[in-house]
Amino acid sequence: MYEELKEILVDELQVRAEDVAPTAGREEVGLDSLAAVELAALLSGRYGVQIHDYEVLEADTVADVAELLAERRAPASDHAPGTPAAPAPGVS
């Protein structure tokens, strides 16, 4: 997921490839609030997941953004297709 995120940062947001590292903070790659909005929209559109700009801004590193994206792309639950999910706690 990191490599895909790096490609988006470089190709779409014109971040220098040498500035993008898993441990790089958002300031190091130039992710200000406007860029965070753009990145969240790009990720949401490309991968069909809901990611908000505030989540991008709260991420400490590029790896954290990649992990967030990976989590959102993972299946919503581990149950087999067609099997009802367990009810939420307190719901009967």
Secondary structure, DSSP 8 states (H G I E B T S, - for coil): -HHHHHHHHHHHH---GGG--TT--TTTTT--HHHHHHHHHHHHHHH-----HHHHHH-SSHHHHHHHHHHHHS-S-SS-TTS-----TT--
